[in-house]
Amino acid sequence: MNCKNTRSKLSRYADGELTAPESAEVGRHLEQCPDCRAQLDSIAVIEAAFETLEPAEPPPDFVTSVIAEAKRLRRDAGPRIVRFPRWHAMPAPARIAAAVAVLLGLVLGGATGHRAHQ
């Protein structure tokens, strides 16, 4: 295993997340490579520092202020414009199918509507 492959797995190695064969392979490399061992030591120092941090608590009005800001942004954005597809941008078969569907709707709807009035 080379340094590049080892370093890509060091964090998972430190956390015990590698498979047994992967862990053994990384361990063998670490026995021979002082640079990768130093990188692993740095990871351990960083993880230890994170362990000492207190969990962050959001302010009590955090959710309310986020929702209010989202509403303000939506309001300030103005009305949403819905654009319908342009006929000329549609492929010819789609235009034909749409036209046939409209004609069928008019013919069948007209026939049904005509019977309903009799």
ChimeraX attribute file (.defattr): number of C-alpha atoms within 10 A of each C-alpha:
attribute: neighborCount
match mode: 1-to-1
recipient: residues
	/A:1	11
	/A:2	10
	/A:3	14
	/A:4	9
	/A:5	10
	/A:6	20
	/A:7	18
	/A:8	10
	/A:9	17
	/A:10	23
	/A:11	17
	/A:12	13
	/A:13	19
	/A:14	15
	/A:15	10
	/A:16	11
	/A:17	13
	/A:18	16
	/A:19	11
	/A:20	10
	/A:21	9
	/A:22	15
	/A:23	19
	/A:24	13
	/A:25	13
	/A:26	22
	/A:27	16
	/A:28	12
	/A:29	17
	/A:30	21
	/A:31	10
	/A:32	10
	/A:33	13
	/A:34	11
	/A:35	12
	/A:36	20
	/A:37	17
	/A:38	12
	/A:39	15
	/A:40	20
	/A:41	14
	/A:42	12
	/A:43	15
	/A:44	15
	/A:45	12
	/A:46	11
	/A:47	14
	/A:48	11
	/A:49	10
	/A:50	11
	/A:51	10
	/A:52	8
	/A:53	8
	/A:54	7
	/A:55	8
	/A:56	6
	/A:57	7
	/A:58	8
	/A:59	8
	/A:60	8
	/A:61	8
	/A:62	11
	/A:63	11
	/A:64	10
	/A:65	12
	/A:66	11
	/A:67	11
	/A:68	12
	/A:69	12
	/A:70	12
	/A:71	12
	/A:72	11
	/A:73	11
	/A:74	12
	/A:75	10
	/A:76	9
	/A:77	9
	/A:78	8
	/A:79	8
	/A:80	7
	/A:81	6
	/A:82	6
	/A:83	6
	/A:84	6
	/A:85	8
	/A:86	7
	/A:87	11
	/A:88	8
	/A:89	9
	/A:90	11
	/A:91	9
	/A:92	11
	/A:93	9
	/A:94	12
	/A:95	14
	/A:96	12
	/A:97	11
	/A:98	13
	/A:99	12
	/A:100	12
	/A:101	12
	/A:102	12
	/A:103	12
	/A:104	12
	/A:105	12
	/A:106	13
	/A:107	12
	/A:108	12
	/A:109	12
	/A:110	12
	/A:111	11
	/A:112	11
	/A:113	12
	/A:114	10
	/A:115	9
	/A:116	8
	/A:117	6
	/A:118	5
